[in-house]
Amino acid sequence: MDESKFTSHDRWPIWLWLFLLFLAGSLALAVEAALGNNLALAIMLGQVILLAWASISSTLEISVDDGFLYVGRATIERSFIASVTVLNSEEFSRIRARDANPLCWMAIRFWVPTGVRIEINDPRDPTPYWLVSTKKAAELAAALNT
């Protein structure tokens, strides 16, 4: 794989799926106790469909090619990227909360504990940096630093 190429899709972890399916099952059980089986099955099916849609639509897609970085729907030319810093879970937790700059752009998913800080050097853009959560922080930094 060429180091300047990178692709990542951060999907829901299994623990999040299990937790949300447990909540959906709890609601379906409460409906079943009050209103019967047929309505409970319909509600459970509707919830599973909504969870699948939410999982697909909340997947964070990150890709790097020779000229651009794509994070979700956002795009930036690589020439405007000054530096990239890999953040461990403690650093990432602090910078996305207490130490966050209100002008920064964030693409974070709460189930991903690590990420990168991408410093922006564009005189026309007041955004100082992008904060991006990714399970492959070191690989993304390597792809952007080449």
Summary of the structure (lengths in Angstrom):
residues: 146
radius of gyration: 19.5
end to end distance: 13.3
largest distance: 62.5
contacts: 392
relative contact order: 0.18
helix: 42%
strand: 27%
